[in-house]
Amino acid sequence: MYYFIVNPNAKSGKGKTIWMKVCQVMNSKGLAYEALFTEKKGQAARIAREAAEREDKEKIIVAMGGDGTISEVMDGIWDHPEVTFAFIPIGSGNDFARSLGISSDWRKALDGILLEKHRIYFHPGRLEYNGKVRHFGGSMGIGFDAAVCDGANRLRFKSAFNRLGLGKFTYTGVAIKLLITSSCDKLKIRLDGKKVHRFQKVLFLCGLKGNYEGGGFMFAPEARVDDENLHICIAAGIPVFKRFLLLPKALKGEHVGAPGVYMYRCKKIEILSSRPKLIHGDGEVNGPVTKVTASLEPTRIRMIY
């Protein structure tokens, strides 16, 4: 049984139109499915959990939305390893899909799911902050990258860019502005409960399961969604004018090894900031916070694409 969790407002309202086309394909193939529409932010988590707890022998939960929809669905199914997860990207950044090579063409993405061209098992990411727990599929971050996600979500012309298929450029535009204005603070991190690292003038820290975040920046070129680690990228002590050299390099993963860029691998990272900063999981912004822990859940989710 296929359960489609559809964000009808994704892609500036095109989500519902795309769903109707998906519906036609499912009907033509005589496949059993149910559509579950989200009406507001945060609702996908509850819907996903209710679908996961149904008595069907085999459940395939297909998220249709942006990266934020993945975060919410992970909240609902992270402890249901018997569920199969799938994703049709119809958002702006689509970094999770980019990391897996899932096409932005809904037809190709649907074909991959129905034919089960690829199958992986991955550990959902877990965020703990201010007494809350949230999950993510592809990435988390604190500082500049979270501010970029927040800024892009607030842009008045984001909808117009989405309609033109240029949604990822909203992130690039906001990033250029924030490269100048972002404040840099001290961070202290502990990796896997052991070694402590301290950094001055931190622009951002991100922890990735996939390669990409922020609308196409390859901050973790060696990461794989299905590996056993979080890949940590930290940018610290980089003068403003050199930040403009960093981002173009990061588009191709060529920032690794540059002065001020630090890379780590871990299963758990504890982060303490000298001042409150925004955080994000799959582009869903929360905070500001001074302390956050990111880790991997021990359970693995099966995914087809």
Residue pairs with C-beta under 8 A, 6 or more apart in sequence:
1 32
1 33
1 34
1 54
1 56
1 58
1 59
1 60
2 26
2 31
2 32
2 33
2 34
2 60
2 62
3 33
3 34
3 36
3 51
3 59
3 60
3 61
3 62
4 19
4 22
4 33
4 34
4 35
4 36
4 62
4 64
5 36
5 38
5 44
5 47
5 48
5 51
5 61
5 62
5 63
5 64
5 65
5 69
5 73
6 15
6 16
6 19
6 35
6 36
6 37
6 38
6 64
6 65
7 15
7 37
7 38
7 44
7 64
7 65
7 66
7 69
7 90
8 15
8 16
8 19
8 37
8 38
9 15
10 64
10 65
10 66
10 69
10 90
10 91
11 18
11 90
11 91
11 92
11 162
11 163
11 167
12 158
12 159
12 160
12 162
12 163
13 159
14 90
14 162
14 163
15 64
15 65
15 90
18 64
18 88
18 90
18 106
19 35
19 64
21 106
21 107
22 64
22 88
22 106
22 110
23 35
25 107
25 110
26 33
29 114
31 114
36 47
36 51
38 44
38 47
38 65
38 69
38 72
41 68
42 72
43 72
44 63
44 65
44 69
44 72
44 73
44 75
44 76
45 72
45 73
45 75
45 76
46 76
47 76
48 61
48 63
48 72
48 73
48 75
48 76
48 77
49 75
49 76
49 77
49 80
50 76
51 59
51 61
51 76
52 59
52 61
52 76
52 77
52 80
52 83
53 80
58 84
59 82
59 83
59 84
60 83
60 84
60 85
60 86
60 113
60 304
61 73
61 77
61 83
61 84
61 85
61 86
62 85
62 86
62 87
62 88
62 113
63 69
63 70
63 73
63 85
63 86
63 87
63 88
64 87
64 88
64 90
65 90
65 91
66 89
66 90
66 91
66 92
66 93
66 94
66 283
67 91
67 93
67 94
67 95
67 96
67 137
67 138
67 282
67 283
67 284
68 91
68 282
68 283
68 284
69 91
70 87
70 96
70 136
70 137
70 138
70 282
71 134
71 135
71 136
71 137
71 281
71 282
71 283
71 284
72 284
73 85
74 124
74 125
74 135
74 136
74 137
74 282
74 301
75 134
75 135
77 83
77 85
77 301
78 124
78 126
78 135
78 297
78 299
78 301
79 297
79 299
80 301
81 299
81 300
81 301
81 302
83 301
83 302
84 302
84 303
84 304
85 301
85 302
85 303
85 304
86 113
86 303
86 304
86 305
87 96
87 97
87 102
87 109
87 303
87 305
88 106
88 109
88 110
88 113
89 96
89 97
89 102
89 104
89 109
90 106
91 167
92 152
92 158
92 161
92 162
92 167
92 168
92 170
92 171
92 215
93 152
93 167
93 168
93 171
93 213
93 214
93 215
93 216
93 283
94 104
94 168
95 138
95 139
95 210
95 212
95 213
95 214
95 215
95 216
95 282
95 283
96 102
96 137
96 138
96 139
96 210
96 225
96 282
97 103
97 104
97 109
98 210
98 211
98 212
98 216
99 138
99 209
99 210
99 211
99 212
99 223
99 225
100 118
100 120
100 210
100 225
100 305
102 109
102 112
102 305
103 109
103 112
109 305
111 117
112 118
112 304
112 305
113 304
113 305
116 304
117 304
117 305
118 304
118 305
119 302
119 303
119 304
120 225
120 226
120 302
120 303
121 226
121 300
121 301
121 302
121 303
122 137
122 209
122 225
122 226
122 300
122 301
122 303
123 209
123 228
123 296
123 297
123 298
123 299
123 300
123 301
124 135
124 136
124 137
124 296
124 297
124 299
124 301
125 135
125 136
125 137
125 138
125 139
125 140
125 207
125 209
125 230
125 281
125 294
125 295
125 296
125 297
126 133
126 134
126 135
126 293
126 294
126 295
126 296
126 297
127 133
127 134
127 135
127 136
127 140
127 279
127 281
127 292
127 293
127 294
128 292
128 293
128 294
128 295
129 279
129 286
129 287
129 289
129 291
129 292
129 293
130 289
132 286
134 281
134 284
134 286
135 281
135 297
136 209
136 281
136 282
136 284
137 209
137 210
137 225
137 282
138 208
138 209
138 210
138 212
138 213
138 225
138 282
139 206
139 207
139 208
139 209
139 210
139 212
139 213
139 219
139 280
139 281
139 282
140 206
140 207
140 208
140 279
140 280
140 281
140 282
140 294
141 149
141 204
141 205
141 206
141 207
141 213
141 214
141 279
141 280
142 187
142 204
142 205
142 206
142 271
142 273
142 277
142 278
142 279
142 280
142 287
142 289
142 292
143 182
143 185
143 202
143 203
143 204
143 205
143 273
143 277
143 278
144 175
144 178
144 179
144 182
144 203
144 204
144 235
145 204
145 206
145 213
145 214
145 280
146 204
146 277
146 278
146 279
146 280
146 285
146 287
147 178
147 182
147 278
148 171
148 174
148 175
148 178
148 214
148 215
149 171
149 214
149 280
149 283
149 284
149 285
150 278
150 280
150 285
151 174
151 177
151 178
152 158
152 170
152 171
152 174
152 215
153 283
153 285
155 170
155 173
155 174
157 170
158 167
158 170
161 167
161 169
161 170
167 215
168 215
168 216
169 215
170 215
171 214
171 215
171 216
172 215
172 216
175 214
175 215
175 247
176 244
176 247
179 240
179 243
179 244
179 247
180 240
182 203
183 275
184 201
184 202
184 203
184 236
185 201
185 202
185 273
185 274
185 275
185 277
186 198
186 199
186 200
186 201
186 202
186 273
186 274
187 198
187 199
187 202
187 205
187 234
187 236
187 271
187 272
187 273
187 274
188 196
188 197
188 198
188 199
188 271
188 272
189 196
189 197
189 199
189 205
189 232
189 234
189 269
189 270
189 271
189 272
190 196
190 197
190 269
190 270
191 197
191 232
191 264
191 266
191 268
191 269
192 266
192 267
192 268
192 269
193 268
193 270
197 262
197 264
199 234
199 236
199 237
199 262
200 236
200 237
201 236
201 237
201 238
202 234
202 235
202 236
203 235
203 236
203 238
203 243
204 234
204 235
205 232
205 233
205 234
205 235
205 271
206 213
206 219
206 220
206 232
206 233
207 230
207 231
207 232
207 269
207 294
208 219
208 220
208 223
208 230
208 231
208 232
208 233
209 223
209 224
209 225
209 227
209 230
209 231
210 220
210 223
210 224
210 225
211 218
211 219
211 220
211 221
211 223
211 253
212 218
212 219
213 219
213 283
216 251
217 247
217 250
217 251
218 250
218 251
218 252
218 253
219 233
219 250
219 253
219 255
220 231
220 233
220 253
220 263
221 253
221 256
222 231
223 229
223 231
225 303
228 267
228 296
229 265
229 266
229 267
229 296
230 265
230 266
230 267
230 268
230 269
230 294
230 295
230 296
231 263
231 264
231 265
232 262
232 263
232 264
232 265
232 266
232 269
233 255
233 261
233 262
233 263
234 261
234 262
234 263
234 264
235 243
235 246
235 260
235 261
235 262
236 260
236 262
237 260
238 246
238 259
238 260
242 259
242 260
246 255
246 258
246 260
246 261
249 255
249 258
255 261
256 263
267 295
267 296
268 293
268 294
268 295
268 296
269 293
269 294
269 295
270 291
270 293
271 291
271 292
271 293
271 294
272 290
272 291
273 289
273 290
273 291
274 290
275 290
276 287
276 288
276 289
276 290
277 287
277 288
277 289
277 290
278 285
278 286
278 287
278 288
279 285
279 286
279 287
279 288
279 289
279 292
280 286
